Amino acid sequence: MAQSIGCIVRFIENQTVQIAMSAPFLTAPHYRRIAEMLRLTLASGALRPGDRMISARKLAEREQVSLPTALEALRCLEAEGLIVARPRSGYFVSRIATQQEAPPSHALPGPVPVTLSAVARSLFSSAETRLVPLGAALPDPTWLPGTTLQRALHAAGRRLDAHGQSYSLPPGRADLRHNIAARAARWGARFAADDVIITAGATQALRLALHAVCQPGDVVAIEQPAYFGTLLLLEDLGLKALQIPTDPTEGLLLEPLADAVQRHRPAAVLASPTVQNPLGASMPVAKKQALVALAERAGIPLIEDDVYGDLVGEGQRPPACKAFDQSGNVIYCSSLSKTLAPGWRIGWIAAGRYHTKVLQARMAGEWAGAPLLEAATSEILASGDYERHLRRLKSRVAKGVKAVIARVEAGFPPGTRVAAPAAGFLLWVALPLGVNALEVHRRALALGIGVSPGPLFSPGAELQNYLRLNCANEPTPQLLSAVDRIGEICRELAGEGSRLTKKKLSIN
Ligand SMILES: Cc1ncc(COP(=O)(O)O)c(C=O)c1O
């Protein structure tokens, strides 16, 4: 252990313990300092396996930190297997670490290469089959406004005549760019039609953004867990992932981010501050402001992925980070894939000070758009049809999420944890340790059910005991019984896991 420079007295519930503190300890971010303190307290023998840990709320109060920071500290210990969460009861000690065993918590995990494509390929190869759609993050096709889309296409076809079949040149149709900027202005975005470039979905926008600000070998700070499309882009562009702990409710944790930025100087921060995929987390407005300021101060561009933003709020959606961007440092990427028409591939980028570079890359690469689809989308945005459709979609999504959560709570094995997302339609489910999500995926697929296994959401296909469920479906008996079947598979695997562990113990 590093040189001891002091001693402080700490309490865990009713226990009082003296702990030696080291110099680097005192300068570590709060969550790591608190995790270290808890770890040392456990090593001192103050608590025994099975004892209840202090609650996150009490820990936050005692350490005068936010609840997410306290939770993150507890999660560090959970990741090391020192404590376990029990549903609705809190954290309990599972194992006592010795002082020597305590990991060097002063080093954040550094940048890692992304090696996900092989796993992704094997999982995507099943996507052609017609599955119960609990896997891909897509709204039920019957929830999309089919008649509105058809009507707008016909009207655009008449208006454009033969030009409808031609190319749309970068930066894309002016009327569509105008309508996108006008909608964004309502939540405070500071960009005009001329700052918008239409892209083939948000995926192309993200690729252009990364291309504009990174060189192969660079490091990009991302959320942990992260959307697999982002991870695959990093892999394809030869970029390394710097994973930043992300709270399931409040999104990216700024303290670890600031620490990581200082240590590793990433070329960009890429995040979904409004409805993160897969967690469903949304950063509070003040934290979005702080994130924009942090990136600006560090001189690092912030790439904001906002594909789910329109699904938030009863009326007006909350502002994206782009609303607080005064210097053009935020590269804003979005699309209508999650709300209107995934296959139309209408996305956009408002790249701030990187506009010219992005436009140039758009012209040099996949440059052509589809005028018919751009014109029809523009009309749907301008007519108010999109807002009417969104209201309906949001209420259906809320019902879908509620129905799936109820079935997960009723039918998944003990030790499963799931939290209702504040918005969006993705459910991130933590399965008991030892339940392998890739095996859940394999068995579910054999039954014609799609799920997204946790390994898809980390650079090296980790997060083995997590699943993401898509809840944007009509909660029909068929759909809900598919959720039950996934629960059964997880229970089987949890049983197999514990039998194996017992067998191992008896051999020893
Ligand atoms: C967070 C996130 N960003 C981007 C995308 C891709 O969007 P698009 O279909 O517009 O390319 C997705 C799709 O799942 C997503 O979840």
The ligand as an SDF file (V2000), in Angstrom:
LIG
                    3D

 16 16  0  0  0  0  0  0  0  0999 V2000
  -28.0710    5.2450  -29.2640 C   0  0  0  0  0  0  0  0  0  0  0  0
  -28.2610    4.9850  -30.7140 C   0  0  0  0  0  0  0  0  0  0  0  0
  -27.6520    5.7660  -31.6020 N   0  0  0  0  0  0  0  0  0  0  0  0
  -27.7890    5.5740  -32.9230 C   0  0  0  0  0  0  0  0  0  0  0  0
  -28.5740    4.5700  -33.4260 C   0  0  0  0  0  0  0  0  0  0  0  0
  -28.6830    4.3770  -34.9000 C   0  0  0  0  0  0  0  0  0  0  0  0
  -29.6800    5.1790  -35.4280 O   0  0  0  0  0  0  0  0  0  0  0  0
  -30.0100    5.1880  -37.0000 P   0  0  0  0  0  0  0  0  0  0  0  0
  -30.9030    4.0280  -37.2710 O   0  0  0  0  0  0  0  0  0  0  0  0
  -30.6800    6.4950  -37.2200 O   0  0  0  0  0  0  0  0  0  0  0  0
  -28.7290    5.0920  -37.7340 O   0  0  0  0  0  0  0  0  0  0  0  0
  -29.2390    3.7200  -32.5320 C   0  0  0  0  0  0  0  0  0  0  0  0
  -30.0590    2.6030  -33.0260 C   0  0  0  0  0  0  0  0  0  0  0  0
  -30.3210    1.6530  -32.3160 O   0  0  0  0  0  0  0  0  0  0  0  0
  -29.0880    3.9450  -31.1480 C   0  0  0  0  0  0  0  0  0  0  0  0
  -29.7070    3.1730  -30.2510 O   0  0  0  0  0  0  0  0  0  0  0  0
  1  2  1  0
  2  3  1  0
  2 15  2  0
  3  4  2  0
  4  5  1  0
  5  6  1  0
  5 12  2  0
  6  7  1  0
  7  8  1  0
  8  9  2  0
  8 10  1  0
  8 11  1  0
 12 13  1  0
 12 15  1  0
 13 14  2  0
 15 16  1  0
M  END
$$$$
